[in-house]
Amino acid sequence: STHCISSAASDVYKRQVFIMMVSRNIRSLEQLKNVYKREAGLIVGLGRIPSKPKAWEWFYRAAHLNVAQKVLDDLFRYQIRSGLVGVHFLFTDGHLLPYTGKEKVHCGYNTQRGIPFPGQTNMVTCDATGRIVDFDIQEGTGDLRGHISTLSDRWSDDMSKKVIHVFDREGYGADFFYGLREKGVCFVTWDKYVNHGKLAQIPDEQFSGELELNGKKYRYFEQIKEFNVTKNEGVKETFSLRHLILWNIETNRRTAGLAYTADYEISTKDCMLGILNRWGASENTFKHLKDKHPFHYHPGFKLIKSEKQDVANPILKELKALVAKIKKHITWLKVKFIDTKPVFNKDGSERKNSIHVNLKMKISEEEVILKQTREDVKKEPERVNTSDLEDYCERKRINNEGKKLFDLITSCVWNAQKEMVNWIRPHWKLENEIVDLFYAITECHGWIRSTKEEVRVRLEPLEQPSRRSAQEQLCRKLTFLAARLPNGKQMIIEVGQAPK
């Protein structure tokens, strides 16, 4: 029967197979050979999971429709409008999707290794609970600033006005902050350039606010920080942001954040909680997602010519290095010039070939060269197009149709698991064990029985009574949803002993 399904039906079954893969942490289509095809087929509504060539056929049939981005937009809009994700704090960060093939592609940046690495950057936006709200796969290192600006415009009609974007130091910049203020976009971020010496001199009693997060105590207060920007007309404009000073009591370390909240009445504490809930000891969303799901898996690589064939101007880089070298040399000459004294002839005139005069002339010559080099820097563009150069190997762009479809399923499963953890919470009081309990329940062995009307899944009961009670409550909740498989059968999940 697998070979007789229609194109529309095959897309439904392919989606079910992907859901099964992600939820069971099967990290590639190739690993389907390790799956019990009969049992897995009953769960997803098929008589049997298809062979690997058939699964790839389904996948390419869906990828060739070129509707991945439209499907993603519809899903994200549905989640926002239905309240399935929070939209008060939106946390955005970039994550490297490495490419290890032989083709030449743009490089992203590997934060863990601290080096550029061939691949793409997945710009992911989450809510305060870790649910995925939106993501966008970009070439190379990606554009965090552009993504946040686009994000605020993209969902402005679907979100309330009181949305606060939270991002890390990569987005720091006076021009970027000014642009967000002009658009009325609220944000919170870390202050990139912090004078820790000055922060250490602030009296302890000035930190009037207190908060606690993840067992760590903090104290804070707020002041104002001013920024200057140069507009297109060359006119400088000054604007101010909220400057949030934070003191970690446990580590005795002080740092600062920045915020713009327009005319919304958002307290300093809420701003601090917003930024602390995403980084440092609290950053677990993507680390956990990477451990539990095939986050880096990219099915069906297809490469096409990239529209971005420009690179950083090497001449500009050399000129900037030359400017730094000349400035350093001038500084050295001036230090040496101060230590020398002028030498005079018998008639009182200064000797022309003295060290003092020679140093003075060299400094003047170097300053002229420095001025000319700076003029050359202004004339050079930041980036140059390399497609017209001889012996140039053009860069490829990775087609992400398949990756977007797979990450669509990954996002749905991740958000659904977050919701199911919340269903367990009333029945389990130990907050630090609740996620482990959820995975213990989903990893239970069991039995499957299929009839004309239903597919009944029975899980082995957990040994500890309190954990078994939470397991039973979750299974009842899932059964109460009355979910139906694509073949029309109802899914029933229960806890019990081995059937006779």
C-alpha positions as CSV (number, residue, x, y, z in Angstrom):
1,S,0.0,0.0,0.0
2,T,3.0,2.3,0.5
3,H,3.6,2.5,-3.2
4,C,0.0,3.5,-4.0
5,I,-0.4,6.6,-1.9
6,S,-1.0,9.9,-3.7
7,S,1.4,12.8,-3.7
8,A,-0.6,14.7,-1.1
9,A,-0.9,11.7,1.1
10,S,2.8,11.0,0.8
11,D,3.6,14.5,2.1
12,V,1.4,13.8,5.2
13,Y,3.2,10.5,5.8
14,K,6.6,12.1,5.2
15,R,5.8,14.7,7.9
16,Q,4.7,11.9,10.2
17,V,8.0,10.0,9.6
18,F,10.0,13.2,10.3
19,I,8.0,13.7,13.6
20,M,8.8,10.2,14.6
21,M,12.5,10.7,13.8
22,V,12.9,13.9,15.8
23,S,10.9,12.7,18.8
24,R,12.9,9.5,18.9
25,N,16.2,11.3,18.3
26,I,16.9,9.5,15.0
27,R,19.5,11.8,13.5
28,S,19.2,11.0,9.8
29,L,17.1,9.3,7.2
30,E,20.0,6.8,6.9
31,Q,19.3,5.7,10.5
32,L,15.8,4.5,9.6
33,K,17.4,1.1,8.9
34,N,17.7,0.7,12.7
35,V,14.0,1.3,13.3
36,Y,11.5,-1.4,14.0
37,K,9.5,-0.6,10.8
38,R,6.3,-2.4,11.8
39,E,5.9,-0.8,15.2
40,A,7.0,2.6,14.0
41,G,4.6,2.4,11.0
42,L,1.7,1.8,13.3
43,I,2.5,4.8,15.4
44,V,2.7,7.2,12.4
45,G,-0.4,5.8,10.7
46,L,1.4,3.6,8.1
47,G,1.3,-0.1,7.9
48,R,5.1,-0.1,7.8
49,I,7.9,2.5,7.7
50,P,9.1,2.6,4.1
51,S,12.6,1.7,2.9
52,K,15.3,4.3,2.8
53,P,15.0,5.0,-1.0
54,K,11.2,5.5,-0.6
55,A,11.7,7.9,2.3
56,W,14.2,9.9,0.3
57,E,11.7,9.9,-2.6
58,W,9.1,11.4,-0.3
59,F,11.6,14.0,1.0
60,Y,12.6,15.2,-2.5
61,R,9.0,15.4,-3.7
62,A,8.3,17.8,-0.8
63,A,11.5,19.8,-1.3
64,H,10.8,20.3,-5.0
65,L,7.6,22.1,-4.2
66,N,9.6,25.1,-2.9
67,V,7.1,26.1,-0.3
68,A,9.2,25.6,2.9
69,Q,9.4,29.3,3.7
70,K,5.6,29.8,3.2
71,V,4.9,26.9,5.4
72,L,7.2,28.2,8.1
73,D,5.6,31.7,7.9
74,D,2.1,30.1,8.3
75,L,3.3,28.0,11.3
76,F,4.9,30.9,13.1
77,R,1.9,33.2,12.5
78,Y,-0.4,30.5,13.8
79,Q,1.7,30.0,16.9
80,I,1.8,33.7,17.7
81,R,-1.9,34.3,17.1
82,S,-2.9,31.2,19.0
83,G,-0.8,32.1,22.1
84,L,1.2,28.9,21.7
85,V,4.4,31.0,22.2
86,G,5.1,34.0,24.3
87,V,5.8,37.4,22.6
88,H,6.7,39.7,25.6
89,F,10.4,38.8,25.6
90,L,12.0,37.6,22.3
91,F,15.5,36.1,22.6
92,T,17.5,36.0,19.4
93,D,20.8,34.3,18.8
94,G,22.8,32.8,16.0
95,H,24.0,29.2,15.9
96,L,26.5,27.7,13.4
97,L,25.3,25.1,11.0
98,P,28.6,23.6,9.8
99,Y,29.3,22.4,6.2
100,T,31.9,19.7,5.7
101,G,31.6,19.1,1.9
102,K,34.1,19.9,-0.8
103,E,32.4,22.9,-2.3
104,K,33.5,26.5,-1.4
105,V,30.9,28.3,0.7
106,H,30.8,31.3,2.9
107,C,32.1,30.9,6.5
108,G,30.3,31.2,9.7
109,Y,32.0,31.5,13.1
110,N,32.5,28.6,15.5
111,T,32.2,30.2,19.0
112,Q,33.5,27.1,20.8
113,R,36.6,26.8,18.7
114,G,37.0,30.5,18.1
115,I,37.6,30.3,14.4
116,P,35.7,30.8,11.1
117,F,34.1,27.6,9.8
118,P,32.4,26.8,6.5
119,G,28.7,26.8,6.9
120,Q,25.6,28.8,7.6
121,T,24.1,30.6,10.7
122,N,20.7,29.8,12.0
123,M,19.1,32.9,13.5
124,V,16.7,31.5,16.1
125,T,14.2,33.5,18.2
126,C,12.7,32.0,21.4
127,D,10.3,33.2,24.0
128,A,10.9,33.3,27.7
129,T,10.1,29.6,28.2
130,G,12.4,28.4,25.4
131,R,9.8,27.8,22.8
132,I,10.9,28.5,19.2
133,V,9.1,31.5,17.8
134,D,11.0,32.0,14.5
135,F,14.2,31.0,12.7
136,D,16.0,32.0,9.6
137,I,19.0,30.3,8.0
138,Q,21.5,32.7,6.6
139,E,24.7,32.4,4.6
140,G,28.0,32.7,6.4
141,T,28.0,34.5,9.7
142,G,24.6,35.9,9.2
143,D,23.2,39.3,10.1
144,L,21.9,39.5,13.6
145,R,21.0,43.2,13.4
146,G,19.2,42.8,10.1
147,H,17.3,39.8,11.4
148,I,16.0,41.7,14.5
149,S,14.9,44.6,12.4
150,T,13.2,42.3,9.9
151,L,11.6,40.4,12.7
152,S,10.0,43.4,14.2
153,D,8.5,44.4,10.9
154,R,7.6,40.8,9.9
155,W,5.3,40.1,12.9
156,S,4.3,43.7,13.8
157,D,0.6,43.0,12.8
158,D,0.4,39.8,14.8
159,M,2.2,40.8,18.0
160,S,1.3,43.3,20.7
161,K,3.3,46.5,20.8
162,K,5.0,45.6,24.1
163,V,7.6,43.3,22.6
164,I,11.1,43.4,24.0
165,H,13.9,42.0,21.9
166,V,16.9,40.5,23.8
167,F,20.2,39.9,22.0
168,D,23.9,39.5,23.0
169,R,26.9,41.8,22.4
170,E,27.1,41.0,18.7
171,G,24.3,43.4,18.1
172,Y,26.0,46.3,20.0
173,G,26.3,49.5,18.1
174,A,25.1,53.1,18.4
175,D,23.8,53.2,14.9
176,F,21.8,50.0,15.4
177,F,20.4,51.3,18.7
178,Y,19.4,54.5,17.1
179,G,17.6,52.7,14.2
180,L,15.6,50.6,16.7
181,R,14.6,53.7,18.7
182,E,13.4,55.4,15.5
183,K,11.2,52.4,14.7
184,G,10.0,52.2,18.3
185,V,11.5,48.7,18.8
186,C,12.2,47.9,22.5
187,F,15.3,45.9,23.3
188,V,17.6,44.8,26.1
189,T,21.2,43.8,25.7
190,W,24.6,43.7,27.4
191,D,26.8,46.7,27.5
192,K,29.8,45.7,25.4
193,Y,32.4,48.2,26.6
194,V,32.3,48.2,30.4
195,N,34.9,49.9,32.6
196,H,35.1,47.3,35.4
197,G,37.4,49.6,37.4
198,K,34.7,52.3,37.6
199,L,32.0,49.8,38.4
200,A,34.1,48.4,41.3
201,Q,34.3,52.0,42.8
202,I,30.5,52.3,43.0
203,P,29.4,52.2,46.7
204,D,27.5,49.1,47.6
205,E,24.5,51.0,49.0
206,Q,23.8,52.4,45.6
207,F,22.7,49.0,44.4
208,S,19.1,49.4,45.7
209,G,17.4,46.6,43.9
210,E,17.6,42.8,44.6
211,L,16.6,39.7,42.7
212,E,17.3,36.0,42.7
213,L,17.5,33.7,39.6
214,N,18.5,30.0,39.5
215,G,19.7,30.2,43.1
216,K,22.0,33.2,42.5
217,K,21.5,36.5,44.1
218,Y,21.9,39.8,42.3
219,R,21.7,43.5,43.2
220,Y,21.2,46.3,40.7
221,F,20.4,49.9,40.0
222,E,19.7,52.1,36.9
223,Q,21.2,55.2,35.4
224,I,21.5,56.8,31.9
225,K,24.1,56.3,29.2
226,E,24.4,58.7,26.2
227,F,25.4,57.7,22.6
228,N,26.3,59.8,19.6
229,V,25.5,59.0,16.0
230,T,26.3,60.8,12.7
231,K,23.3,61.1,10.4
232,N,23.5,61.2,6.6
233,E,23.8,65.0,6.5
234,G,26.8,64.8,8.7
235,V,24.9,66.1,11.7
236,K,25.6,64.5,15.0
237,E,22.8,63.5,17.3
238,T,22.8,62.5,20.9
239,F,20.4,60.0,22.4
240,S,20.3,58.2,25.7
241,L,19.5,54.6,26.8
242,R,18.7,53.0,30.2
243,H,22.0,51.8,31.7
244,L,21.5,48.8,34.0
245,I,24.3,48.1,36.5
246,L,24.3,44.5,37.8
247,W,26.2,43.0,40.7
248,N,26.5,39.2,41.1
249,I,26.8,38.7,44.8
250,E,28.1,35.2,44.6
251,T,31.0,35.9,42.2
252,N,31.4,39.6,43.3
253,R,31.4,40.5,39.6
254,R,29.8,43.7,38.3
255,T,28.7,44.3,34.7
256,A,26.1,46.4,32.8
257,G,23.3,46.2,30.3
258,L,21.4,48.6,28.1
259,A,17.7,48.9,27.4
260,Y,15.3,51.0,25.5
261,T,11.6,50.6,26.4
262,A,10.0,53.6,24.8
263,D,7.0,54.8,26.9
264,Y,6.2,51.4,28.3
265,E,6.4,51.0,32.1
266,I,8.9,48.2,32.3
267,S,10.8,48.0,35.6
268,T,14.5,47.7,35.9
269,K,14.0,44.3,37.5
270,D,12.1,43.0,34.5
271,C,14.8,44.2,32.2
272,M,17.5,42.5,34.3
273,L,15.4,39.3,34.4
274,G,15.0,39.4,30.7
275,I,18.7,39.4,29.9
276,L,19.7,37.0,32.7
277,N,17.1,34.5,31.5
278,R,18.9,33.9,28.3
279,W,22.7,33.9,28.9
280,G,25.2,32.6,31.3
281,A,24.0,29.9,33.7
282,S,20.5,30.1,32.3
283,E,21.4,29.4,28.6
284,N,20.1,25.9,28.2
285,T,17.6,26.1,25.4
286,F,19.9,25.5,22.5
287,K,22.4,23.3,24.4
288,H,19.5,21.0,25.4
289,L,18.0,21.2,21.9
290,K,21.3,20.2,20.3
291,D,21.7,17.2,22.7
292,K,18.1,15.9,22.3
293,H,17.5,16.6,18.6
294,P,19.5,16.4,15.3
295,F,19.8,20.2,15.2
296,H,22.8,20.1,12.8
297,Y,21.3,17.5,10.4
298,H,20.8,18.9,6.9
299,P,19.0,16.4,4.6
300,G,19.5,16.6,0.9
301,F,22.4,19.0,0.3
302,K,21.9,21.0,-3.0
303,L,24.3,23.8,-3.8
304,I,23.7,26.6,-6.3
305,K,25.7,29.8,-7.1
306,S,25.6,32.3,-4.3
307,E,24.5,35.8,-5.0
308,K,27.1,37.0,-2.5
309,Q,30.4,36.8,-4.4
310,D,31.9,39.7,-2.6
311,V,34.7,39.5,0.1
312,A,36.3,41.9,2.5
313,N,38.6,44.2,0.5
314,P,42.2,42.9,1.1
315,I,43.6,46.3,0.0
316,L,41.6,48.1,2.7
317,K,42.8,45.6,5.3
318,E,46.4,46.3,4.3
319,L,45.9,50.0,4.4
320,K,44.4,49.9,7.9
321,A,47.3,47.8,9.1
322,L,49.7,50.3,7.5
323,V,47.9,53.2,9.3
324,A,48.3,51.4,12.7
325,K,51.9,50.7,11.9
326,I,52.7,54.3,11.0
327,K,50.9,55.6,14.1
328,K,52.9,53.3,16.3
329,H,56.1,54.4,14.6
330,I,55.2,58.1,15.1
331,T,54.5,57.5,18.8
332,W,57.9,55.9,19.1
333,L,59.6,58.8,17.3
334,K,57.9,61.3,19.5
335,V,59.0,59.5,22.7
336,K,62.6,59.5,21.4
337,F,62.3,63.1,20.3
338,I,61.4,64.2,23.8
339,D,64.5,62.6,25.2
340,T,66.8,64.5,22.9
341,K,68.0,68.1,23.1
342,P,68.7,70.6,20.3
343,V,72.4,71.2,19.5
344,F,73.6,74.7,18.5
345,N,76.5,76.0,16.5
346,K,78.9,78.7,17.7
347,D,76.8,81.4,16.1
348,G,73.7,80.3,18.0
349,S,71.9,78.6,15.1
350,E,70.6,75.0,15.5
351,R,72.8,72.3,14.0
352,K,71.0,70.9,11.0
353,N,72.3,67.3,11.1
354,S,71.6,66.8,14.8
355,I,69.5,63.9,16.1
356,H,66.9,66.4,17.4
357,V,66.4,67.9,14.0
358,N,66.5,64.6,12.2
359,L,63.8,63.2,14.5
360,K,61.6,66.3,14.0
361,M,61.9,65.9,10.2
362,K,61.1,62.2,10.3
363,I,58.0,62.9,12.4
364,S,56.8,65.4,9.9
365,E,57.4,63.1,7.0
366,E,55.6,60.2,8.8
367,E,52.6,62.5,9.6
368,V,52.3,63.4,5.9
369,I,52.4,59.7,4.9
370,L,49.8,58.9,7.6
371,K,47.5,61.6,6.3
372,Q,47.8,60.3,2.8
373,T,47.2,56.7,3.9
374,R,44.1,57.7,5.7
375,E,42.8,59.4,2.6
376,D,43.5,56.1,0.6
377,V,41.5,54.2,3.3
378,K,38.5,56.5,2.7
379,K,38.6,55.8,-1.0
380,E,38.6,52.0,-0.7
381,P,35.2,50.1,-0.5
382,E,34.6,47.8,2.5
383,R,33.9,44.8,0.2
384,V,34.8,44.0,-3.4
385,N,33.1,41.7,-6.0
386,T,35.4,38.8,-6.9
387,S,33.3,37.2,-9.6
388,D,35.3,39.1,-12.4
389,L,38.7,38.0,-11.1
390,E,40.8,35.4,-12.9
391,D,41.2,32.0,-11.4
392,Y,38.5,32.8,-8.8
393,C,36.5,29.8,-7.5
394,E,33.0,31.1,-7.0
395,R,31.2,30.5,-3.7
396,K,28.2,28.2,-3.5
397,R,25.0,28.7,-1.5
398,I,23.3,25.8,0.2
399,N,19.7,25.2,-0.7
400,N,17.8,25.0,2.5
401,E,14.4,23.7,1.4
402,G,15.0,20.3,3.0
403,K,16.6,21.8,6.1
404,K,13.7,24.2,6.7
405,L,11.2,21.4,6.4
406,F,13.2,19.3,8.8
407,D,13.7,22.2,11.3
408,L,9.9,22.9,11.0
409,I,9.3,19.5,12.5
410,T,12.1,19.9,15.0
411,S,10.5,23.2,16.2
412,C,7.1,21.7,16.5
413,V,8.3,18.7,18.4
414,W,10.4,20.9,20.7
415,N,7.5,23.2,21.5
416,A,5.2,20.3,22.0
417,Q,7.6,18.7,24.4
418,K,7.8,22.0,26.3
419,E,4.0,22.0,26.6
420,M,3.9,18.3,27.8
421,V,6.5,19.1,30.5
422,N,4.0,21.8,31.7
423,W,1.3,19.1,31.8
424,I,3.5,17.1,34.2
425,R,4.3,20.0,36.4
426,P,1.1,19.9,38.6
427,H,1.9,16.2,39.4
428,W,5.6,16.6,40.1
429,K,7.0,19.1,42.6
430,L,10.7,18.7,42.0
431,E,11.3,21.4,39.3
432,N,15.0,20.4,38.7
433,E,13.9,16.8,37.8
434,I,10.8,17.4,35.7
435,V,12.6,17.4,32.3
436,D,14.4,14.2,33.2
437,L,11.1,12.7,34.3
438,F,9.5,13.6,30.9
439,Y,12.3,11.9,29.0
440,A,12.1,8.9,31.3
441,I,8.4,8.5,30.4
442,T,8.9,8.9,26.7
443,E,11.8,6.4,26.8
444,C,9.7,3.7,28.4
445,H,9.3,0.3,26.7
446,G,5.8,-0.9,25.8
447,W,3.5,-2.6,23.5
448,I,1.4,-1.5,20.4
449,R,-1.9,-2.9,19.3
450,S,-3.7,-1.8,16.1
451,T,-7.4,-2.4,15.2
452,K,-9.6,-0.8,12.6
453,E,-10.6,2.0,15.0
454,E,-7.6,2.7,17.1
455,V,-3.9,2.3,17.8
456,R,-3.3,1.5,21.5
457,V,0.1,2.1,23.0
458,R,0.7,0.7,26.5
459,L,3.8,1.8,28.4
460,E,5.6,-0.1,31.1
461,P,4.9,1.6,34.5
462,L,7.7,3.4,36.3
463,E,8.8,1.8,39.5
464,Q,8.6,4.8,41.9
465,P,4.9,5.4,42.8
466,S,5.1,9.2,42.5
467,R,6.8,9.0,39.1
468,R,4.3,6.4,38.0
469,S,1.5,8.7,39.0
470,A,2.9,11.5,36.9
471,Q,3.3,9.1,34.0
472,E,-0.3,8.0,34.2
473,Q,-1.6,11.6,34.3
474,L,0.4,12.5,31.2
475,C,-0.8,9.5,29.3
476,R,-4.4,10.3,30.2
477,K,-4.0,13.9,29.1
478,L,-2.6,12.7,25.7
479,T,-5.5,10.2,25.3
480,F,-8.0,12.9,26.2
481,L,-6.8,15.0,23.2
482,A,-8.3,12.3,21.0
483,A,-5.6,12.6,18.4
484,R,-6.1,10.8,15.1
485,L,-3.5,9.4,12.8
486,P,-3.6,10.2,9.0
487,N,-5.3,6.9,8.4
488,G,-8.2,7.9,10.7
489,K,-7.4,5.7,13.7
490,Q,-7.5,7.2,17.2
491,M,-4.3,7.2,19.3
492,I,-4.8,5.8,22.8
493,I,-1.9,5.9,25.3
494,E,-2.0,4.1,28.6
495,V,0.2,2.7,31.4
496,G,-0.1,-1.0,32.3
497,Q,1.5,-4.4,32.5
498,A,2.2,-6.6,29.6
499,P,-0.9,-7.7,27.7
500,K,-1.8,-11.4,27.7
